[in-house]
Amino acid sequence: MKGSSLAAESPILGTRTTRYSGLANPSIVLPRAEDAPFNSYAKQHEPNCLVNTRVGFLEGIHSWADGQDERYIFWLSGLAGTGKSTIARTVVRSYYGKQLIAASFFF
């Protein structure tokens, strides 16, 4: 990988290119998104769904995640402030407690 470069482009931040030479693991030169994991220190107090709320909706997501649905992608969409992040956080935390999460990324 000698003389390689990595480029990340964002419509908000523009383009950032990192060049490296001879590194066995180029990920060591990339900046970390410290607060991206659902269980980051900065996000430890963000809420879950309240008990006995969104039960049917959460059951549908769990059914999909447990492989009872043939679709590969679960698209969670809605207007700002309607609880998408709270729902996603609730699902991820429940699977994390069962040691069934390989990765998560919240932004």
N, CA, C and O atoms as a GROMACS GRO file, in nm:
protein
  428
    1MET      N    1   0.082  -0.120   0.000
    1MET     CA    2   0.000   0.000   0.000
    1MET      C    3   0.086   0.126   0.000
    1MET      O    4   0.041   0.231   0.045
    2LYS      N    5   0.202   0.118  -0.047
    2LYS     CA    6   0.294   0.231  -0.048
    2LYS      C    7   0.240   0.341  -0.139
    2LYS      O    8   0.198   0.317  -0.252
    3GLY      N    9   0.243   0.463  -0.085
    3GLY     CA   10   0.199   0.577  -0.163
    3GLY      C   11   0.050   0.585  -0.184
    3GLY      O   12   0.005   0.653  -0.277
    4SER      N   13  -0.030   0.520  -0.102
    4SER     CA   14  -0.175   0.521  -0.118
    4SER      C   15  -0.235   0.641  -0.046
    4SER      O   16  -0.168   0.709   0.032
    5SER      N   17  -0.361   0.666  -0.074
    5SER     CA   18  -0.430   0.773  -0.004
    5SER      C   19  -0.574   0.732   0.019
    5SER      O   20  -0.630   0.651  -0.055
    6LEU      N   21  -0.633   0.789   0.122
    6LEU     CA   22  -0.773   0.768   0.153
    6LEU      C   23  -0.841   0.903   0.141
    6LEU      O   24  -0.785   1.004   0.182
    7ALA      N   25  -0.962   0.905   0.087
    7ALA     CA   26  -1.035   1.031   0.074
    7ALA      C   27  -1.176   1.012   0.126
    7ALA      O   28  -1.240   0.911   0.099
    8ALA      N   29  -1.224   1.109   0.202
    8ALA     CA   30  -1.361   1.109   0.251
    8ALA      C   31  -1.425   1.239   0.207
    8ALA      O   32  -1.367   1.346   0.222
    9GLU      N   33  -1.545   1.230   0.152
    9GLU     CA   34  -1.611   1.349   0.102
    9GLU      C   35  -1.743   1.367   0.173
    9GLU      O   36  -1.819   1.271   0.190
   10SER      N   37  -1.771   1.488   0.215
   10SER     CA   38  -1.895   1.522   0.283
   10SER      C   39  -1.950   1.650   0.223
   10SER      O   40  -1.875   1.745   0.202
   11PRO      N   41  -2.081   1.654   0.194
   11PRO     CA   42  -2.137   1.777   0.138
   11PRO      C   43  -2.129   1.894   0.237
   11PRO      O   44  -2.136   2.010   0.196
   12ILE      N   45  -2.115   1.863   0.366
   12ILE     CA   46  -2.109   1.968   0.468
   12ILE      C   47  -1.964   2.010   0.494
   12ILE      O   48  -1.935   2.129   0.501
   13LEU      N   49  -1.876   1.913   0.508
   13LEU     CA   50  -1.739   1.941   0.548
   13LEU      C   51  -1.641   1.950   0.432
   13LEU      O   52  -1.527   1.992   0.453
   14GLY      N   53  -1.681   1.913   0.313
   14GLY     CA   54  -1.590   1.914   0.199
   14GLY      C   55  -1.515   1.782   0.190
   14GLY      O   56  -1.560   1.680   0.240
   15THR      N   57  -1.399   1.786   0.125
   15THR     CA   58  -1.320   1.664   0.106
   15THR      C   59  -1.197   1.668   0.194
   15THR      O   60  -1.130   1.771   0.204
   16ARG      N   61  -1.169   1.558   0.258
   16ARG     CA   62  -1.048   1.544   0.338
   16ARG      C   63  -0.972   1.424   0.284
   16ARG      O   64  -1.026   1.314   0.275
   17THR      N   65  -0.848   1.445   0.247
   17THR     CA   66  -0.765   1.337   0.194
   17THR      C   67  -0.650   1.313   0.290
   17THR      O   68  -0.580   1.407   0.329
   18THR      N   69  -0.630   1.188   0.328
   18THR     CA   70  -0.518   1.150   0.414
   18THR      C   71  -0.425   1.063   0.333
   18THR      O   72  -0.467   0.962   0.276
   19ARG      N   73  -0.300   1.100   0.328
   19ARG     CA   74  -0.200   1.022   0.254
   19ARG      C   75  -0.114   0.947   0.354
   19ARG      O   76  -0.076   1.000   0.458
   20TYR      N   77  -0.083   0.824   0.320
   20TYR     CA   78   0.005   0.744   0.404
   20TYR      C   79   0.098   0.665   0.314
   20TYR      O   80   0.070   0.644   0.196
   21SER      N   81   0.207   0.623   0.372
   21SER     CA   82   0.305   0.550   0.293
   21SER      C   83   0.365   0.439   0.377
   21SER      O   84   0.424   0.464   0.482
   22GLY      N   85   0.348   0.318   0.332
   22GLY     CA   86   0.412   0.203   0.395
   22GLY      C   87   0.350   0.158   0.526
   22GLY      O   88   0.413   0.081   0.598
   23LEU      N   89   0.230   0.202   0.559
   23LEU     CA   90   0.166   0.158   0.683
   23LEU      C   91   0.094   0.026   0.660
   23LEU      O   92   0.023   0.010   0.561
   24ALA      N   93   0.114  -0.066   0.752
   24ALA     CA   94   0.045  -0.194   0.740
   24ALA      C   95  -0.104  -0.177   0.766
   24ALA      O   96  -0.186  -0.249   0.708
   25ASN      N   97  -0.141  -0.083   0.853
   25ASN     CA   98  -0.280  -0.062   0.889
   25ASN      C   99  -0.313   0.086   0.870
   25ASN      O  100  -0.289   0.165   0.961
   26PRO      N  101  -0.368   0.124   0.756
   26PRO     CA  102  -0.396   0.266   0.732
   26PRO      C  103  -0.500   0.325   0.827
   26PRO      O  104  -0.508   0.447   0.839
   27SER      N  105  -0.579   0.243   0.895
   27SER     CA  106  -0.682   0.296   0.984
   27SER      C  107  -0.622   0.373   1.101
   27SER      O  108  -0.692   0.451   1.165
   28ILE      N  109  -0.494   0.353   1.131
   28ILE     CA  110  -0.435   0.425   1.244
   28ILE      C  111  -0.415   0.573   1.214
   28ILE      O  112  -0.396   0.652   1.307
   29VAL      N  113  -0.419   0.613   1.089
   29VAL     CA  114  -0.403   0.755   1.055
   29VAL      C  115  -0.538   0.825   1.039
   29VAL      O  116  -0.542   0.948   1.027
   30LEU      N  117  -0.645   0.752   1.038
   30LEU     CA  118  -0.777   0.812   1.021
   30LEU      C  119  -0.828   0.867   1.153
   30LEU      O  120  -0.804   0.807   1.258
   31PRO      N  121  -0.898   0.981   1.150
   31PRO     CA  122  -0.954   1.034   1.274
   31PRO      C  123  -1.066   0.944   1.324
   31PRO      O  124  -1.138   0.882   1.245
   32ARG      N  125  -1.080   0.935   1.456
   32ARG     CA  126  -1.185   0.853   1.516
   32ARG      C  127  -1.309   0.936   1.542
   32ARG      O  128  -1.300   1.054   1.577
   33ALA      N  129  -1.424   0.876   1.525
   33ALA     CA  130  -1.551   0.940   1.559
   33ALA      C  131  -1.589   0.890   1.698
   33ALA      O  132  -1.667   0.796   1.713
   34GLU      N  133  -1.532   0.954   1.800
   34GLU     CA  134  -1.543   0.906   1.938
   34GLU      C  135  -1.688   0.891   1.986
   34GLU      O  136  -1.718   0.799   2.062
   35ASP      N  137  -1.776   0.979   1.943
   35ASP     CA  138  -1.914   0.976   1.993
   35ASP      C  139  -2.010   0.903   1.902
   35ASP      O  140  -2.131   0.909   1.923
   36ALA      N  141  -1.959   0.832   1.802
   36ALA     CA  142  -2.046   0.761   1.708
   36ALA      C  143  -2.108   0.634   1.767
   36ALA      O  144  -2.224   0.606   1.736
   37PRO      N  145  -2.037   0.555   1.850
   37PRO     CA  146  -2.099   0.433   1.904
   37PRO      C  147  -2.220   0.467   1.991
   37PRO      O  148  -2.220   0.570   2.060
   38PHE      N  149  -2.320   0.383   1.989
   38PHE     CA  150  -2.441   0.409   2.068
   38PHE      C  151  -2.411   0.417   2.217
   38PHE      O  152  -2.482   0.486   2.290
   39ASN      N  153  -2.306   0.348   2.262
   39ASN     CA  154  -2.275   0.345   2.405
   39ASN      C  155  -2.154   0.431   2.440
   39ASN      O  156  -2.084   0.403   2.538
   40SER      N  157  -2.130   0.535   2.362
   40SER     CA  158  -2.019   0.625   2.392
   40SER      C  159  -2.049   0.700   2.522
   40SER      O  160  -2.164   0.712   2.563
   41TYR      N  161  -1.944   0.749   2.585
   41TYR     CA  162  -1.959   0.822   2.711
   41TYR      C  163  -2.055   0.940   2.695
   41TYR      O  164  -2.138   0.966   2.782
   42ALA      N  165  -2.042   1.011   2.585
   42ALA     CA  166  -2.125   1.130   2.562
   42ALA      C  167  -2.273   1.096   2.545
   42ALA      O  168  -2.358   1.182   2.566
   43LYS      N  169  -2.304   0.972   2.507
   43LYS     CA  170  -2.443   0.934   2.480
   43LYS      C  171  -2.503   0.845   2.588
   43LYS      O  172  -2.612   0.791   2.570
   44GLN      N  173  -2.433   0.828   2.700
   44GLN     CA  174  -2.478   0.733   2.800
   44GLN      C  175  -2.613   0.768   2.863
   44GLN      O  176  -2.681   0.680   2.915
   45HIS      N  177  -2.652   0.896   2.860
   45HIS     CA  178  -2.778   0.936   2.923
   45HIS      C  179  -2.889   0.961   2.822
   45HIS      O  180  -2.997   1.007   2.860
   46GLU      N  181  -2.865   0.932   2.695
   46GLU     CA  182  -2.971   0.951   2.596
   46GLU      C  183  -3.078   0.844   2.617
   46GLU      O  184  -3.046   0.730   2.650
   47PRO      N  185  -3.204   0.879   2.599
   47PRO     CA  186  -3.314   0.791   2.641
   47PRO      C  187  -3.341   0.673   2.548
   47PRO      O  188  -3.310   0.674   2.429
   48ASN      N  189  -3.400   0.571   2.609
   48ASN     CA  190  -3.461   0.458   2.537
   48ASN      C  191  -3.610   0.487   2.527
   48ASN      O  192  -3.659   0.584   2.583
   49CYS      N  193  -3.681   0.402   2.455
   49CYS     CA  194  -3.826   0.410   2.455
   49CYS      C  195  -3.876   0.379   2.596
   49CYS      O  196  -3.818   0.295   2.665
   50LEU      N  197  -3.980   0.447   2.639
   50LEU     CA  198  -4.038   0.420   2.770
   50LEU      C  199  -4.100   0.281   2.769
   50LEU      O  200  -4.143   0.231   2.665
   51VAL      N  201  -4.106   0.219   2.886
   51VAL     CA  202  -4.163   0.085   2.900
   51VAL      C  203  -4.308   0.087   2.850
   51VAL      O  204  -4.384   0.180   2.877
   52ASN      N  205  -4.345  -0.016   2.776
   52ASN     CA  206  -4.479  -0.035   2.720
   52ASN      C  207  -4.518   0.071   2.616
   52ASN      O  208  -4.636   0.095   2.595
   53THR      N  209  -4.418   0.133   2.553
   53THR     CA  210  -4.447   0.223   2.441
   53THR      C  211  -4.384   0.166   2.315
   53THR      O  212  -4.281   0.099   2.321
   54ARG      N  213  -4.445   0.193   2.204
   54ARG     CA  214  -4.396   0.148   2.073
   54ARG      C  215  -4.374  -0.004   2.068
   54ARG      O  216  -4.288  -0.052   1.994
   55VAL      N  217  -4.451  -0.077   2.145
   55VAL     CA  218  -4.432  -0.222   2.160
   55VAL      C  219  -4.444  -0.293   2.026
   55VAL      O  220  -4.356  -0.371   1.990
   56GLY      N  221  -4.551  -0.269   1.952
   56GLY     CA  222  -4.570  -0.335   1.823
   56GLY      C  223  -4.461  -0.300   1.724
   56GLY      O  224  -4.414  -0.385   1.649
   57PHE      N  225  -4.422  -0.175   1.724
   57PHE     CA  226  -4.317  -0.130   1.632
   57PHE      C  227  -4.185  -0.197   1.666
   57PHE      O  228  -4.115  -0.246   1.577
   58LEU      N  229  -4.149  -0.201   1.794
   58LEU     CA  230  -4.024  -0.265   1.838
   58LEU      C  231  -4.027  -0.415   1.810
   58LEU      O  232  -3.925  -0.473   1.772
   59GLU      N  233  -4.143  -0.478   1.827
   59GLU     CA  234  -4.155  -0.621   1.795
   59GLU      C  235  -4.130  -0.646   1.647
   59GLU      O  236  -4.066  -0.745   1.610
   60GLY      N  237  -4.178  -0.556   1.562
   60GLY     CA  238  -4.154  -0.569   1.418
   60GLY      C  239  -4.006  -0.559   1.384
   60GLY      O  240  -3.956  -0.634   1.300
   61ILE      N  241  -3.936  -0.467   1.448
   61ILE     CA  242  -3.792  -0.453   1.424
   61ILE      C  243  -3.718  -0.576   1.475
   61ILE      O  244  -3.629  -0.627   1.407
   62HIS      N  245  -3.754  -0.622   1.594
   62HIS     CA  246  -3.689  -0.742   1.649
   62HIS      C  247  -3.715  -0.864   1.561
   62HIS      O  248  -3.626  -0.946   1.541
   63SER      N  249  -3.834  -0.875   1.508
   63SER     CA  250  -3.867  -0.986   1.419
   63SER      C  251  -3.778  -0.982   1.294
   63SER      O  252  -3.725  -1.084   1.251
   64TRP      N  253  -3.762  -0.861   1.237
   64TRP     CA  254  -3.675  -0.845   1.121
   64TRP      C  255  -3.530  -0.878   1.158
   64TRP      O  256  -3.463  -0.952   1.085
   65ALA      N  257  -3.482  -0.824   1.268
   65ALA     CA  258  -3.342  -0.843   1.308
   65ALA      C  259  -3.312  -0.989   1.342
   65ALA      O  260  -3.200  -1.035   1.325
   66ASP      N  261  -3.412  -1.060   1.391
   66ASP     CA  262  -3.393  -1.201   1.426
   66ASP      C  263  -3.402  -1.293   1.304
   66ASP      O  264  -3.394  -1.415   1.318
   67GLY      N  265  -3.418  -1.235   1.185
   67GLY     CA  266  -3.417  -1.313   1.062
   67GLY      C  267  -3.551  -1.371   1.023
   67GLY      O  268  -3.557  -1.462   0.941
   68GLN      N  269  -3.660  -1.320   1.080
   68GLN     CA  270  -3.793  -1.370   1.047
   68GLN      C  271  -3.852  -1.295   0.927
   68GLN      O  272  -3.971  -1.309   0.897
   69ASP      N  273  -3.770  -1.216   0.861
   69ASP     CA  274  -3.810  -1.138   0.745
   69ASP      C  275  -3.701  -1.155   0.640
   69ASP      O  276  -3.583  -1.154   0.674
   70GLU      N  277  -3.738  -1.169   0.515
   70GLU     CA  278  -3.639  -1.194   0.409
   70GLU      C  279  -3.569  -1.067   0.362
   70GLU      O  280  -3.470  -1.076   0.289
   71ARG      N  281  -3.617  -0.951   0.401
   71ARG     CA  282  -3.556  -0.825   0.355
   71ARG      C  283  -3.423  -0.802   0.428
   71ARG      O  284  -3.410  -0.834   0.546
   72TYR      N  285  -3.327  -0.745   0.356
   72TYR     CA  286  -3.194  -0.721   0.412
   72TYR      C  287  -3.182  -0.588   0.485
   72TYR      O  288  -3.097  -0.574   0.573
   73ILE      N  289  -3.265  -0.493   0.451
   73ILE     CA  290  -3.255  -0.359   0.508
   73ILE      C  291  -3.387  -0.322   0.574
   73ILE      O  292  -3.494  -0.342   0.517
   74PHE      N  293  -3.378  -0.268   0.695
   74PHE     CA  294  -3.494  -0.213   0.764
   74PHE      C  295  -3.479  -0.062   0.758
   74PHE      O  296  -3.388  -0.007   0.818
   75TRP      N  297  -3.567   0.004   0.687
   75TRP     CA  298  -3.557   0.148   0.667
   75TRP      C  299  -3.644   0.217   0.770
   75TRP      O  300  -3.767   0.210   0.764
   76LEU      N  301  -3.581   0.284   0.865
   76LEU     CA  302  -3.651   0.358   0.969
   76LEU      C  303  -3.652   0.505   0.929
   76LEU      O  304  -3.548   0.571   0.927
   77SER      N  305  -3.769   0.556   0.896
   77SER     CA  306  -3.777   0.695   0.849
   77SER      C  307  -3.891   0.767   0.920
   77SER      O  308  -3.982   0.705   0.973
   78GLY      N  309  -3.883   0.897   0.919
   78GLY     CA  310  -3.986   0.979   0.980
   78GLY      C  311  -3.940   1.122   0.991
   78GLY      O  312  -3.823   1.153   0.965
   79LEU      N  313  -4.030   1.210   1.029
   79LEU     CA  314  -3.996   1.350   1.046
   79LEU      C  315  -3.901   1.369   1.163
   79LEU      O  316  -3.891   1.283   1.251
   80ALA      N  317  -3.832   1.482   1.165
   80ALA     CA  318  -3.741   1.514   1.275
   80ALA      C  319  -3.819   1.517   1.407
   80ALA      O  320  -3.930   1.571   1.414
   81GLY      N  321  -3.761   1.459   1.509
   81GLY     CA  322  -3.822   1.462   1.641
   81GLY      C  323  -3.928   1.358   1.667
   81GLY      O  324  -3.996   1.365   1.770
   82THR      N  325  -3.947   1.262   1.578
   82THR     CA  326  -4.052   1.162   1.596
   82THR      C  327  -4.004   1.036   1.668
   82THR      O  328  -4.084   0.946   1.692
   83GLY      N  329  -3.875   1.030   1.704
   83GLY     CA  330  -3.827   0.919   1.786
   83GLY      C  331  -3.745   0.814   1.715
   83GLY      O  332  -3.722   0.706   1.770
   84LYS      N  333  -3.699   0.841   1.594
   84LYS     CA  334  -3.620   0.741   1.520
   84LYS      C  335  -3.494   0.702   1.595
   84LYS      O  336  -3.464   0.583   1.607
   85SER      N  337  -3.421   0.800   1.645
   85SER     CA  338  -3.297   0.770   1.718
   85SER      C  339  -3.326   0.695   1.847
   85SER      O  340  -3.252   0.604   1.885
   86THR      N  341  -3.433   0.733   1.916
   86THR     CA  342  -3.470   0.665   2.040
   86THR      C  343  -3.507   0.520   2.013
   86THR      O  344  -3.468   0.431   2.088
   87ILE      N  345  -3.581   0.496   1.907
   87ILE     CA  346  -3.617   0.359   1.869
   87ILE      C  347  -3.491   0.280   1.835
   87ILE      O  348  -3.473   0.169   1.885
   88ALA      N  349  -3.405   0.336   1.752
   88ALA     CA  350  -3.282   0.266   1.712
   88ALA      C  351  -3.195   0.238   1.834
   88ALA      O  352  -3.139   0.128   1.847
   89ARG      N  353  -3.182   0.335   1.924
   89ARG     CA  354  -3.102   0.317   2.045
   89ARG      C  355  -3.161   0.206   2.132
   89ARG      O  356  -3.086   0.125   2.188
   90THR      N  357  -3.292   0.201   2.145
   90THR     CA  358  -3.358   0.098   2.225
   90THR      C  359  -3.330  -0.040   2.168
   90THR      O  360  -3.299  -0.133   2.243
   91VAL      N  361  -3.340  -0.055   2.038
   91VAL     CA  362  -3.315  -0.185   1.973
   91VAL      C  363  -3.169  -0.225   1.990
   91VAL      O  364  -3.140  -0.339   2.027
   92VAL      N  365  -3.077  -0.133   1.962
   92VAL     CA  366  -2.934  -0.165   1.972
   92VAL      C  367  -2.898  -0.202   2.115
   92VAL      O  368  -2.824  -0.298   2.137
   93ARG      N  369  -2.948  -0.127   2.213
   93ARG     CA  370  -2.916  -0.158   2.353
   93ARG      C  371  -2.970  -0.295   2.393
   93ARG      O  372  -2.906  -0.366   2.470
   94SER      N  373  -3.088  -0.332   2.343
   94SER     CA  374  -3.142  -0.463   2.380
   94SER      C  375  -3.057  -0.576   2.322
   94SER      O  376  -3.035  -0.677   2.389
   95TYR      N  377  -3.010  -0.560   2.198
   95TYR     CA  378  -2.924  -0.663   2.138
   95TYR      C  379  -2.783  -0.660   2.196
   95TYR      O  380  -2.718  -0.764   2.205
   96TYR      N  381  -2.736  -0.543   2.236
   96TYR     CA  382  -2.605  -0.533   2.300
   96TYR      C  383  -2.606  -0.611   2.432
   96TYR      O  384  -2.508  -0.678   2.465
   97GLY      N  385  -2.716  -0.602   2.507
   97GLY     CA  386  -2.729  -0.676   2.632
   97GLY      C  387  -2.726  -0.826   2.612
   97GLY      O  388  -2.689  -0.901   2.703
   98LYS      N  389  -2.765  -0.871   2.494
   98LYS     CA  390  -2.762  -1.014   2.460
   98LYS      C  391  -2.634  -1.052   2.386
   98LYS      O  392  -2.620  -1.166   2.341
   99GLN      N  393  -2.541  -0.957   2.374
   99GLN     CA  394  -2.414  -0.975   2.303
   99GLN      C  395  -2.436  -1.014   2.156
   99GLN      O  396  -2.368  -1.102   2.103
  100LEU      N  397  -2.532  -0.948   2.091
  100LEU     CA  398  -2.565  -0.976   1.952
  100LEU      C  399  -2.537  -0.858   1.859
  100LEU      O  400  -2.583  -0.857   1.745
  101ILE      N  401  -2.462  -0.758   1.906
  101ILE     CA  402  -2.429  -0.642   1.823
  101ILE      C  403  -2.285  -0.652   1.778
  101ILE      O  404  -2.194  -0.664   1.860
  102ALA      N  405  -2.264  -0.647   1.647
  102ALA     CA  406  -2.128  -0.647   1.593
  102ALA      C  407  -2.079  -0.504   1.577
  102ALA      O  408  -1.961  -0.477   1.599
  103ALA      N  409  -2.167  -0.412   1.539
  103ALA     CA  410  -2.127  -0.273   1.520
  103ALA      C  411  -2.251  -0.184   1.520
  103ALA      O  412  -2.361  -0.228   1.487
  104SER      N  413  -2.230  -0.060   1.558
  104SER     CA  414  -2.336   0.041   1.549
  104SER      C  415  -2.271   0.175   1.522
  104SER      O  416  -2.155   0.196   1.558
  105PHE      N  417  -2.344   0.264   1.461
  105PHE     CA  418  -2.289   0.395   1.430
  105PHE      C  419  -2.403   0.494   1.432
  105PHE      O  420  -2.491   0.489   1.346
  106PHE      N  421  -2.403   0.584   1.529
  106PHE     CA  422  -2.507   0.686   1.540
  106PHE      C  423  -2.447   0.821   1.510
  106PHE      O  424  -2.337   0.852   1.557
  107PHE      N  425  -2.517   0.903   1.433
  107PHE     CA  426  -2.466   1.037   1.402
  107PHE      C  427  -2.580   1.134   1.395
  107PHE      O  428  -2.559   1.253   1.370
   0.00000   0.00000   0.00000
